[in-house]
Amino acid sequence: MLSLPAPAKLNLFLHITGRRADGYHNLQTLFQLLDAGDQLDIETSNDGNLVITPALDGVPVEDNLIYRAAALLRRETGCAQGARIHLHKRLPMGGGLGGGSSDAATALMALNHLWQTHLSTEALMALGRQLGADVPVFIFGYSAWAEGVGEQLQKVEMEPAWYLVLAPDAQVSTAKIFAHEGLTRNTHPIKIRAFLERGGRNDCQTVVEALYPQVKKARLWLAQFAEARLTGTGACLFARFATEADARSVLEQVPAPWQGFVARGVNQSPLLTHLPSHN
């Protein structure tokens, strides 16, 4: 059995630069990986069954990204083995932290090792793109500048920082946000240096806050302490702090029913250090 992390990510900014003919959006973002997230316990079996526990409320097992990742890897490689995967879900669903995508990436990388299917990182990233736009960055394994639909990745070394992640009482639908007529879709592309010097914004934030007022309320509360920003399409918000103590002092003040956690930004995914094939 392997027990492996499925780390969270933050979008330090998110610019939407156009809409593609296939309905997807071109974007620019900087993925910051965190040292916090979900955990998967994975054990192989010889019976050919894929068992995912626990069941997610309202999600049929065939739609579970972990199940889809395992089934896709078997289909592409002809592997006949099975697996039992238990998910310790710590990240909120619909929070913009990439939890489901990271779970799928960890499953792909772990089973590629356990089943000895020997796919390269690039091949696994290509499979990940079939599951979701955020899956490849978690297989890539490094904080990264991303373009296209999020699959064009360039490793970026970020300065050490601590983040307070705030989860208001909301679950945002990514599809609903990207389909909204009020979404900005023509932001001018920028270079990495421009972001590092002047920063950027999240083009989804205005729409999310209009549809989910509790997200705006949470952002305004967090903005008392530091610049607060939406990650991905939300609903989670984050603020950067110089020290863990600074972040935790704000965490202690988070009002109910909101939840939050403190995490360190990392340049390399903790999955890479825990996965035997990468040690």
Summary of the structure (lengths in Angstrom):
residues: 279
radius of gyration: 18.4
end to end distance: 16.7
largest distance: 55.1
contacts: 935
relative contact order: 0.20
helix: 34%
strand: 30%
